[in-house]
Every structure is written in C-alpha cells, then in structure tokens.
C-alpha cells in the first residue's frame, strides 16, 4: 500500500481513537450521571466532583501529554492512553466508593487528553499543507461519532437493565476502547518513513499549500483559543437547560434539537479543515466564528423551535471546525515540538472552559435567567472575531 493511501488508514484509526478517548471518555459521563447517582446514593455535589475529576485530569495532562509525546513518541502515548482509559472505565463499572471513583474519573480525563493531543498531531506527518486540515478534521470528527454512539447505546442498555445497568454501559465502553487500543497498536505508524515511502513531492506541497499571508500569529492563536473555550462551553453546557427551563420545551423536543448538534459535529471538522486548506486558516476561522456567533444570537432573539434547531445546527457545524483549524494552525507554526505546543494551547483552552462553566452558572444564579449566560457566550465569540481580524501574522 502506498504511503498516500496508508495515510487514510491513519485517519481511520484516528477517528476510532477520538471516538473512544473523547466521545466515551469525556461525554458519556453526563448521560450516565443520574443513574450512577441513584445507584450509588451520592448527592449532586459528589457527582459534580466526579465530573470535575474528568476535567481536572484532562487539564493537567493536556500539556504533560504533549511533553510525553515529544519525548517518547505519539504512538506510544496514544496506546498507553487508550489502555489507561479502558482500565479506568472498567474500574468505574466495578467501584462504589467515592474516592476510588474520583481517582478513576481523573485517570479517564488524563487519558483522554493524552490520546487527544497525540492523535491530533500524528496525521500532520502524513499529509502536506494542502490537505492536512481536512485530515485532522476527519480525525477530530471522531469525537462527534462517539457522542452519537453513546446517545444510541446508553439509553438502549439502560432501558431494561435495572438499577445497576450503568455498570454494564461502562463495561461495554471499556471493552470497545480496549479493542481500539489493539487496533492502534497494529496499524498506527508515526510517519511515512516507517514504511520507507516518501509521502509527497516537496514542490507540490509548496505550490498548493494554503496562503502563508493568511495565517494567525501563534500568540493570537493561544488567546483566541482561550476565549473560544470560555464561550463555547457556556452554550454547550446551558443551551439544553435554556430550552427546557426558559423556553418551556418538552425534554423530548429539547433532546431532538440537541441531537442535531451531535450529528453536525461529525462533519464539522472535515468541512472546515477542507476550507482552511483551500482559503487559508485565518479566513476559515473568521467565517467559522461569524457563524458560531450567529448560532448563539438566534435563541436570544428568536425562540421558535425552528430557530432553536437552526441554532443547534450552526453550532454543531462550526464547533469542531474551530478545533480543527486551530490544530492545523499550530502545525503550520511548529515542527518537532508540535505535540508539546498543541498540548500547551489545549491546556489554555481548557482553562477557558473551566472559567466559562463556572461563570455561566454564576450568571444564571445572579440574574435568574439564561439570557445573560448566553450573552456572555456571544460576547466571547465576537471578541474572537475581533482578534482574528487583528491577529494576522506579518510576513
């Protein structure tokens, strides 16, 4: 198999890695939370701390995982992270005491960060600049596939599984993650040289690469991604509650609208990666943040079901697009230290998420409405737009 063809094998495995490490490792918990709480007899504060364990592990290992990948290799970190994630999920399925569960959720979050950083960077060695954006976009779309798959599997298993059915769900997710770790061990390769085949001719890469005068400076990338983390997590966390508690939609209707977000996440990365390859990172990011700003503005002005659905559609279509373009932009700037640099950028992005989550809840408590909460998200995206316009890298 030619290296150009094998590059798509790398992408395919990458989709599975993202599906398990992020789709399962970070987003399955929210679906299982109420069933775990009832079974374990925990209060919401304890369940919140377990969720915080996932985020804390993810934050701490965003940078550490990048450093480890730079030192020991991307493939080793991916496999180790998947095995750690599988063991953590299995442990959660068997444990009942709070502290051991907290350790397991922390480890699951740390493993998600390790696999995410390395798997985002690995395809960059296999694709030249004219196509790296779409390749990274497809890989990142795997997390959307994980969200959709858990949304299908988990409710089905919980329907007739009784009080302890959540344990079966975690066990199944652990087995799938372990299987992906085995697949990754056999199929992942860090660069085309391992196959002794050159990937592309340098002249083609230079001729067809994205416009170099349309890049963002690395400093601008870091600041924009921090603010984006703050803004997006507010919408992603509180929009479903806004539909139910403030617009008074039924839980089924709100769930159907939110499912649109999950499905659109699957194509978001590919679409915006393709656009960034052809029109430049900065220009793609500008249009991306314009649309995501519109998605937040819509429910503030128009609250019919159609417009709420359009909001979820636009948000899902753009959300992972920003993640993809930022990752590709980091790859444009750095070479051998891509993993550690992207890890640092992801850490700062995660801090923005933490501040956004806490601020959004505080705004709701202070005002009694989600309007201010969504307005703070919109303000963040508009600030990103301004920084994208001003943050052009000088040639």
ZIBELMO-V790138 format. One record per residue. N is the residue number from 0. PHI is phi as a letter, one per 30 degrees, with the letter a starting at -180 (* if undefined). PSI is psi in degrees with one decimal (999 if undefined). Layout:
# ZIBELMO-V790138
N_PHI_PSI ; N_PHI_PSI
This chain:
# ZIBELMO-V790138
0_*_131.7 ; 1_d_154.4 ; 2_d_-37.5 ; 3_d_-36.1 ; 4_d_-40.2 ; 5_d_-24.8 ; 6_e_-34.0 ; 7_d_-21.9 ; 8_d_-41.9 ; 9_e_-44.2 ; 10_d_-43.7 ; 11_d_-44.4 ; 12_d_-37.1 ; 13_d_-38.8 ; 14_e_-43.0 ; 15_d_-39.6 ; 16_d_-47.1 ; 17_d_-37.6 ; 18_e_-42.4 ; 19_d_-47.5 ; 20_d_-35.7 ; 21_c_-51.2 ; 22_e_-41.7 ; 23_d_-51.0 ; 24_d_-25.3 ; 25_c_-28.4 ; 26_c_-11.3 ; 27_d_-29.9 ; 28_e_-40.8 ; 29_d_-33.4 ; 30_d_-34.6 ; 31_c_-11.6 ; 32_e_-53.5 ; 33_d_-34.2 ; 34_d_-37.9 ; 35_d_-42.4 ; 36_d_-45.1 ; 37_d_-44.1 ; 38_d_-42.4 ; 39_d_-16.9 ; 40_i_23.1 ; 41_d_158.9 ; 42_c_175.5 ; 43_d_-28.5 ; 44_d_-42.4 ; 45_d_-41.2 ; 46_d_-34.5 ; 47_d_-36.7 ; 48_d_-36.6 ; 49_d_-40.4 ; 50_d_-39.2 ; 51_d_-31.1 ; 52_d_-39.6 ; 53_d_-47.9 ; 54_d_-40.2 ; 55_d_-45.4 ; 56_d_-40.4 ; 57_d_-43.6 ; 58_d_-49.5 ; 59_d_-35.6 ; 60_c_1.7 ; 61_d_-48.5 ; 62_d_-43.5 ; 63_d_-40.5 ; 64_d_-38.1 ; 65_d_-40.5 ; 66_d_-43.4 ; 67_d_-38.7 ; 68_d_-39.6 ; 69_d_-36.4 ; 70_d_-43.3 ; 71_c_-11.1 ; 72_j_145.0 ; 73_d_-45.1 ; 74_d_-43.6 ; 75_d_-42.1 ; 76_d_-39.4 ; 77_d_-48.7 ; 78_d_-45.2 ; 79_d_-39.5 ; 80_d_-41.7 ; 81_d_-40.4 ; 82_d_-41.5 ; 83_d_-42.5 ; 84_d_-43.4 ; 85_d_-45.3 ; 86_d_-39.7 ; 87_d_-45.2 ; 88_d_-40.8 ; 89_d_-41.8 ; 90_d_-42.8 ; 91_d_-36.2 ; 92_d_-17.5 ; 93_c_-19.5 ; 94_c_159.1 ; 95_b_-17.1 ; 96_d_147.9 ; 97_d_-52.0 ; 98_d_-46.9 ; 99_e_-35.0 ; 100_d_-38.5 ; 101_d_-42.7 ; 102_d_-40.4 ; 103_d_-40.4 ; 104_d_-36.9 ; 105_d_-46.3 ; 106_d_-36.6 ; 107_d_-40.1 ; 108_d_-40.9 ; 109_d_-42.4 ; 110_d_-37.9 ; 111_d_-41.9 ; 112_d_-46.1 ; 113_e_-46.6 ; 114_d_-39.7 ; 115_d_-48.9 ; 116_d_-51.9 ; 117_d_-38.5 ; 118_d_-24.5 ; 119_d_-37.1 ; 120_d_-35.9 ; 121_e_-44.3 ; 122_d_-18.4 ; 123_d_-24.3 ; 124_d_-17.6 ; 125_c_-13.4 ; 126_b_144.1 ; 127_d_177.9 ; 128_d_-19.5 ; 129_d_-15.8 ; 130_b_1.2 ; 131_d_-32.0 ; 132_d_-46.4 ; 133_d_-34.2 ; 134_d_-48.2 ; 135_d_-37.4 ; 136_d_-41.4 ; 137_d_-43.7 ; 138_d_-47.2 ; 139_d_-30.8 ; 140_d_-16.1 ; 141_d_-30.3 ; 142_d_-35.1 ; 143_d_-38.8 ; 144_d_-39.3 ; 145_d_-39.7 ; 146_d_-45.4 ; 147_d_-44.1 ; 148_d_-43.7 ; 149_d_-34.4 ; 150_d_-25.1 ; 151_d_-48.4 ; 152_d_-48.3 ; 153_d_-51.2 ; 154_d_-36.3 ; 155_d_-44.8 ; 156_d_-30.0 ; 157_d_-19.7 ; 158_e_-50.2 ; 159_c_17.5 ; 160_d_-6.1 ; 161_i_-170.5 ; 162_d_-31.4 ; 163_c_15.7 ; 164_d_-27.5 ; 165_d_-28.9 ; 166_d_-38.1 ; 167_d_-38.6 ; 168_d_-48.4 ; 169_d_-37.3 ; 170_d_-42.3 ; 171_d_-43.3 ; 172_d_-36.8 ; 173_d_-42.0 ; 174_d_-41.3 ; 175_d_-42.9 ; 176_d_-40.4 ; 177_d_-40.9 ; 178_d_-39.7 ; 179_d_-35.2 ; 180_d_-39.6 ; 181_d_-44.7 ; 182_e_-44.4 ; 183_d_-38.1 ; 184_d_-35.4 ; 185_d_-35.4 ; 186_c_-27.5 ; 187_d_136.4 ; 188_b_142.8 ; 189_d_-30.4 ; 190_a_162.1 ; 191_d_-23.8 ; 192_d_-23.6 ; 193_d_-21.5 ; 194_c_0.0 ; 195_h_37.7 ; 196_b_127.3 ; 197_d_142.8 ; 198_d_-36.5 ; 199_a_165.5 ; 200_d_130.2 ; 201_e_-33.4 ; 202_d_-37.5 ; 203_d_-38.8 ; 204_d_-42.9 ; 205_d_-40.9 ; 206_d_-34.2 ; 207_c_9.6 ; 208_d_159.1 ; 209_d_154.7 ; 210_e_123.9 ; 211_d_-23.2 ; 212_d_6.6 ; 213_c_28.5 ; 214_c_159.6 ; 215_c_150.3 ; 216_d_154.7 ; 217_d_-36.8 ; 218_d_-42.1 ; 219_d_-39.6 ; 220_e_-46.6 ; 221_d_-46.6 ; 222_d_-43.9 ; 223_d_-42.3 ; 224_d_-32.7 ; 225_d_-49.4 ; 226_d_-38.6 ; 227_d_-42.1 ; 228_e_-42.7 ; 229_d_-46.7 ; 230_d_-45.1 ; 231_d_-37.2 ; 232_d_-27.8 ; 233_d_-49.3 ; 234_d_-48.2 ; 235_d_-32.2 ; 236_d_-40.1 ; 237_c_-10.1 ; 238_d_-44.0 ; 239_e_-42.6 ; 240_d_-37.0 ; 241_e_-43.3 ; 242_d_-39.2 ; 243_d_-47.6 ; 244_d_-25.3 ; 245_c_-33.9 ; 246_c_-16.2 ; 247_i_37.0 ; 248_d_154.7 ; 249_d_156.6 ; 250_d_-34.1 ; 251_d_-45.2 ; 252_d_-43.0 ; 253_d_-39.5 ; 254_d_-40.3 ; 255_d_-41.2 ; 256_d_-42.4 ; 257_d_-27.2 ; 258_d_-29.8 ; 259_e_-41.5 ; 260_e_-48.2 ; 261_d_-43.2 ; 262_d_-39.8 ; 263_d_-27.2 ; 264_e_-29.0 ; 265_d_-27.0 ; 266_c_-11.1 ; 267_e_-51.1 ; 268_d_-44.8 ; 269_d_-47.0 ; 270_d_-47.9 ; 271_d_-28.0 ; 272_d_-42.0 ; 273_d_-45.3 ; 274_d_-38.5 ; 275_d_-32.2 ; 276_d_-35.9 ; 277_c_-33.9 ; 278_c_-3.9 ; 279_j_147.3 ; 280_d_-46.6 ; 281_d_-44.4 ; 282_d_-41.6 ; 283_d_-42.3 ; 284_d_-34.1 ; 285_d_-49.3 ; 286_d_-36.4 ; 287_d_-48.4 ; 288_d_-24.7 ; 289_d_-43.7 ; 290_d_-38.7 ; 291_d_-30.6 ; 292_d_-41.9 ; 293_d_-37.8 ; 294_d_-32.1 ; 295_d_-33.0 ; 296_d_-36.7 ; 297_e_-53.8 ; 298_d_-17.2 ; 299_d_-25.0 ; 300_c_-39.0 ; 301_b_118.7 ; 302_c_21.9 ; 303_d_160.6 ; 304_e_-38.0 ; 305_d_-45.3 ; 306_d_-32.0 ; 307_d_-40.2 ; 308_d_-38.9 ; 309_d_-37.2 ; 310_d_-48.0 ; 311_d_-37.6 ; 312_d_-50.3 ; 313_d_-38.8 ; 314_d_-44.9 ; 315_d_-36.2 ; 316_d_-24.8 ; 317_c_-27.9 ; 318_e_-59.8 ; 319_d_-13.9 ; 320_d_-42.4 ; 321_d_-43.7 ; 322_e_-42.4 ; 323_d_-48.3 ; 324_d_-37.5 ; 325_d_-44.9 ; 326_d_-44.6 ; 327_d_-36.5 ; 328_d_-40.5 ; 329_d_-41.8 ; 330_d_-30.6 ; 331_d_-27.9 ; 332_d_-37.5 ; 333_b_158.2 ; 334_c_-96.7 ; 335_d_-27.7 ; 336_c_29.6 ; 337_e_-45.6 ; 338_d_-48.3 ; 339_d_-36.9 ; 340_d_-45.1 ; 341_d_-34.0 ; 342_d_-43.1 ; 343_d_-43.6 ; 344_d_-40.8 ; 345_d_-36.8 ; 346_e_-47.9 ; 347_d_-38.6 ; 348_e_-41.9 ; 349_d_-37.1 ; 350_d_-40.5 ; 351_e_-41.0 ; 352_d_-44.3 ; 353_d_-45.2 ; 354_d_-36.6 ; 355_d_-43.4 ; 356_d_-48.5 ; 357_d_-39.8 ; 358_d_-42.0 ; 359_d_-43.0 ; 360_d_-38.0 ; 361_d_-43.0 ; 362_d_-39.8 ; 363_d_-43.4 ; 364_d_-38.6 ; 365_d_-37.2 ; 366_c_-17.3 ; 367_i_11.3 ; 368_b_151.6 ; 369_d_-4.4 ; 370_d_-48.1 ; 371_d_-36.7 ; 372_d_-48.4 ; 373_d_-32.9 ; 374_d_-37.2 ; 375_d_-34.4 ; 376_d_-45.4 ; 377_d_-41.9 ; 378_d_-39.0 ; 379_d_-43.9 ; 380_d_-37.6 ; 381_d_-38.9 ; 382_d_-38.4 ; 383_e_-43.3 ; 384_e_-45.1 ; 385_d_-43.5 ; 386_d_-34.0 ; 387_d_-41.1 ; 388_d_-39.4 ; 389_d_-14.9 ; 390_c_20.2 ; 391_d_132.4 ; 392_d_130.9 ; 393_d_135.9 ; 394_d_999
